């Protein structure tokens, strides 16, 4: 597929995603969703643009990659080449790994974030902020410690994604991609973050049971496809956890306090509800927490509608 076609497909895919999401969230919250979409898309393009313009030189990226290899060797965990070599002959498994690497990243992040916005508004802000914070941390590390991925280092590694998948160029356009942004792996870090979001916010026990497989599958995919070292994934997971903790600090510093406001008149103030007030016989802490978040979100929606009349 030509670069011109790829350049056209990327924004079309984004537009279609936004249009579908505006229908999913409903007319009542469509305006807010479009504003949030604008913020997230701005961050998305700023992230890739910054990655692209800050790309280091190959010699420096190769030296840093060698440091990572030697570190794994010192720990006895440098199994990246042997792991890929074991799978290369298994065509079906290799295709699944390529598919997970391409479609298990941005599409999954977008799907989970849209779901959170539609169903868990309070949690949405938490994980949106965690994504933004982790992306910022990642950019700092990409600039200060550019590292070549295994597929560019040689040592017997094979580039199975970008040599075999056209869609990899759609998800990560070459014009906006830093080839030396292997450390940390936000492919894994964000998969871990989305897995945590599903585990904590989904009502369905079956869905929560499947959540751990999201980061596990991505960990295997990034190693098998030679896009990241194991230590890259570990660093990506640490960045995601740190970002989530920082996002929780931000939320605690700005607790949700809802004011019912008529046109110019304050009617009442409702502080953040405690989970203990919603517990009772047969009610688990998880469901109590979900009930609190949903009630706060509904109160917040009513407060907004009291201040801003529907168009």
Rosetta blueprint (number, residue, H / E / L):
1 X L
2 X L
3 X H
4 X H
5 X H
6 X H
7 X H
8 X H
9 X H
10 X H
11 X H
12 X H
13 X H
14 X H
15 X H
16 X H
17 X H
18 X H
19 X H
20 X H
21 X H
22 X H
23 X H
24 X H
25 X H
26 X L
27 X H
28 X H
29 X H
30 X H
31 X H
32 X H
33 X H
34 X H
35 X H
36 X H
37 X H
38 X H
39 X H
40 X H
41 X H
42 X H
43 X H
44 X H
45 X H
46 X H
47 X H
48 X H
49 X H
50 X H
51 X H
52 X H
53 X H
54 X L
55 X L
56 X L
57 X L
58 X H
59 X H
60 X H
61 X H
62 X H
63 X H
64 X H
65 X H
66 X H
67 X H
68 X H
69 X H
70 X H
71 X H
72 X H
73 X H
74 X H
75 X H
76 X L
77 X L
78 X L
79 X L
80 X H
81 X H
82 X H
83 X H
84 X H
85 X H
86 X H
87 X H
88 X H
89 X L
90 X L
91 X H
92 X H
93 X H
94 X H
95 X H
96 X H
97 X H
98 X H
99 X H
100 X H
101 X H
102 X H
103 X H
104 X L
105 X L
106 X H
107 X H
108 X H
109 X H
110 X H
111 X H
112 X H
113 X H
114 X H
115 X H
116 X H
117 X H
118 X H
119 X H
120 X L
121 X H
122 X H
123 X H
124 X H
125 X H
126 X H
127 X H
128 X H
129 X H
130 X H
131 X H
132 X H
133 X H
134 X H
135 X H
136 X H
137 X H
138 X H
139 X H
140 X H
141 X H
142 X H
143 X H
144 X H
145 X L
146 X L
147 X E
148 X L
149 X L
150 X H
151 X H
152 X H
153 X H
154 X L
155 X L
156 X L
157 X L
158 X L
159 X L
160 X L
161 X L
162 X L
163 X L
164 X L
165 X L
166 X L
167 X L
168 X H
169 X H
170 X H
171 X H
172 X L
173 X L
174 X H
175 X H
176 X H
177 X L
178 X L
179 X L
180 X L
181 X E
182 X L
183 X L
184 X L
185 X L
186 X H
187 X H
188 X H
189 X H
190 X H
191 X H
192 X H
193 X H
194 X H
195 X H
196 X H
197 X H
198 X H
199 X H
200 X H
201 X H
202 X L
203 X L
204 X L
205 X H
206 X H
207 X H
208 X H
209 X H
210 X H
211 X H
212 X H
213 X H
214 X H
215 X H
216 X H
217 X H
218 X H
219 X H
220 X H
221 X H
222 X H
223 X H
224 X H
225 X L
226 X L
227 X L
228 X L
229 X L
230 X H
231 X H
232 X H
233 X H
234 X H
235 X H
236 X H
237 X H
238 X H
239 X H
240 X H
241 X H
242 X H
243 X H
244 X H
245 X H
246 X H
247 X H
248 X H
249 X H
250 X H
251 X H
252 X H
253 X H
254 X L
255 X L
256 X L
257 X L
258 X E
259 X E
260 X E
261 X E
262 X L
263 X L
264 X L
265 X L
266 X E
267 X E
268 X E
269 X E
270 X E
271 X L
272 X L
273 X L
274 X L
275 X H
276 X H
277 X H
278 X H
279 X L
280 X L
281 X L
282 X L
283 X L
284 X L
285 X H
286 X H
287 X H
288 X H
289 X H
290 X H
291 X H
292 X H
293 X H
294 X H
295 X H
296 X H
297 X H
298 X H
299 X H
300 X H
301 X H
302 X H
303 X H
304 X H
305 X H
306 X H
307 X H
308 X L
309 X L
310 X L
311 X L
